[in-house]
Amino acid sequence: MNPSIRVKTFKIDDRDVSAREDETILAVARQNGIFIPSLCYMDGLTPIGACRLCMVEIKGSTKLFASCVTRVEEGIEVITNSKRLQKYRLRILEFLFSERNHICSVCVSNGHCELQSMADQLGLTHVRVPYRYPIQPVDATHERFVVDHNRCILCARCVRVCDEIEGAHTWDIMGRGVEARVITDLNKPWGESESCTNCSKCVHVCPTGALSEKGKSTAEMKKKQQFLPYLTWIREGRT
Amino acid sequence: MTPEELYQIAEEEQESLKRFHFRMFVCTAAGCLSSHGDSVLDALKKEIKEAGREEECLCKGVGCMGLCSEGPLVFVEPDGVLYGKVKVEDAKEIVESLGKEPVARLVCPIDLPFFTRQKKVVLENSGVIDPERIEDYIAHSGYEALVQALTEMTPAEVIDGVFKSGLRGRGGAGYPTGLKWSTVSKGVGGAKYVICNADEGDPGAFMDRSVLESDPHRVLEGMAIAAYAVGASQGYIYVRAEYPLAIKRLQTAIRQAERCGLLGNHICNTTFSFQINVRLGAGAFVCGEETALIASIEGKRGQPRPRPPYPAEEGLWGCPTLINNVETFANVPAIIRNGAEWFAAIGTEKSKGTKVFALAGRVKHTGLIEVPMGIPLRDIIFEIGGGIPDERNFKAVQTGGPSGGCIPKEHLDVPVDYDSLSQLGSIMGSGGMIVMDESSCMVDVARFFMEFCMTESCGKCVPCRVGTAQIHDFLQKIINGDAVPDDLEFLKKICDMVKETSLCGLGQTAPNPVLSTLRFFRDEYVNHIVNKECTAGACKVPAKQEVHS
């Protein structure tokens, strides 16, 4: 523990909390059992602030802050669940559902999907923006896993876990805007990837049914994410 | 290079210029090159040689003279005649007329408000010096400011000067430059970097390209002064690969400056060393955003990351990094040379100095202009631009590109400065200015810019990636005549959400063209929706179909 790191106290939703100065608002909220929704964030991976669900208000500022990448400050008052935030969060979820083809009833991850449960938790009842219904490919060339781009929300967890934890950097993202999608190697079929170590970490950190194991039918794909906190803990302990 | 050597080069070059009785300047920036300015230059040189007047007549390629719509341009001194739309065949006639009556059919009047209303600071050498010769730049007080800063000023004094001048970032956001420099100078750690953002991507904007093509040494000098002030020894110019001529001239300029000892190790025999490398962009608009630009230089995918930490604290390779736009750096030598007070006397209270605009669209004189801050928009369009051609009426002017908005005629008297424009829902932006007449449909204009943002969104954050696509589809729906009145309110809500929740400046400002046209031209939207008609007659709205139940 670096002795020069200071401790800060501040408020989240009128609750007094304390934190090390290098911690983020989201991490402190989680420690204190305060729920802030998130999808791209994953404990153990570098936060990227991409899904924008974890945005919070800080009193005195009109701007919103992505809590997964915002460091704590002494004396700030964080609001995690205002009407404005609720409205924006629902809209983000609507955007995600409208972007690709999320058809839960036939999805391998039905019932175990983070996008689905987030919609349930935040009370999303219907999607008001038009569905885009893009044509998206499914790559089943890998002997054990499948990537179904119809279900991908581009959270880049697979990219990060492969690069930061496994060290293979098989996954990356190509294209821009709504055309962006995750690719293996230099956009080769996953089965032909030379860098993939078949470790399955990407499959298990994937929040939706975009990455799944072969042989799983509707609602059978349960993700096991316990390995990540364990690996992080072991690694941190050794350094 | 010592100050004495610099002044000697300047003197020799000025002497050699004086030897010629006639001096012909031919524009060889990209605008005039596209109408064969280079062939005109060759033809003039050939004619001068054939007439045996090489001793008395100098003919050189220079940078942009501004009036791009009349290109290729040739300026003749001391006659003070500007020729426009010059063709290769005209060369002989022009050379013969030297010292006599000018060729009347080619003459462009130079007493136009287009020239007289401008104030040149950044562009003072554009159209005057040969951008491929460092001696010509030195002869026009070039590198004087750098030598002065290195030999007579401390870094703190340089920063103080820039701070007092009131210079604000010319990339669009208008962050005080002196404040940024001072933040970087306070950064701790081994290395520091200076980056010049030349990834000019707004549709219709070409200010930075012109500066780089016409006066590349000016930008290098500005960067070197900045590096001295903040304590950096390595600089990068991130320029888009779509600007081959600017890249070529920059590389030539860097090589020349290194040979003269004005870049490299121990500049002016001081302990200050500074290298500049050129990095090419691969065509992504988002790489003009500073964190995405830094990621791109590092060899990563050009995606922005959340700020803070700002690049001034943690930038390129995690080191404190100063990142400014081309025009911002180009202002610096003049500020150091003429003093902060001189600069602060130009412009308005909160926006100092001048601004370069690329005037385009439906005006008589299109081209590159530099005006003092605070000039009314009306003067730019109707005096400098010469008004709307073909006896049509002015409708709106778009400033700030895809991040800006459309300003209607009711607000034409607004002074052009950072704060006034943002009050109108637009921005100063990097300097694109597109004038539209009554034949432009504002819904279609909004759709055009939204399509641009949709295809240029990097796809990292959800609101920008999906939001821009959804807004674009809504606008298309309105244009197609398929929308219902309630859609307008919904469109506004989506725009608000994208603006508030997006990760970087691209998404946060992408809805601006829609919001500003909704604010000032709501009736055009309503006409599309209710009457299925386009007010401007520009969109083809499919005939209303009767629905039978």
Interface residues (C-beta under 8 A of the other chain):
Chain A: I48 G49 A50 C51 R52 M55 L64 A66 V69 T70 R71 K87 Y88 R91 I92 F95 L96 S98 E99 R128 V129 P130 R132 I153 L154 A156 D172 I173 G175 R176 G177 V178 E179 A180
Chain B: A284 V286 R301 R305 P306 P308 M454 T455 E456 S457 C458 G459 K460 C461 V462 P463 R465 V466 G467 T468 A469 Q470 D473 F490 K493 I494 M497 E500 T501 S502 L503
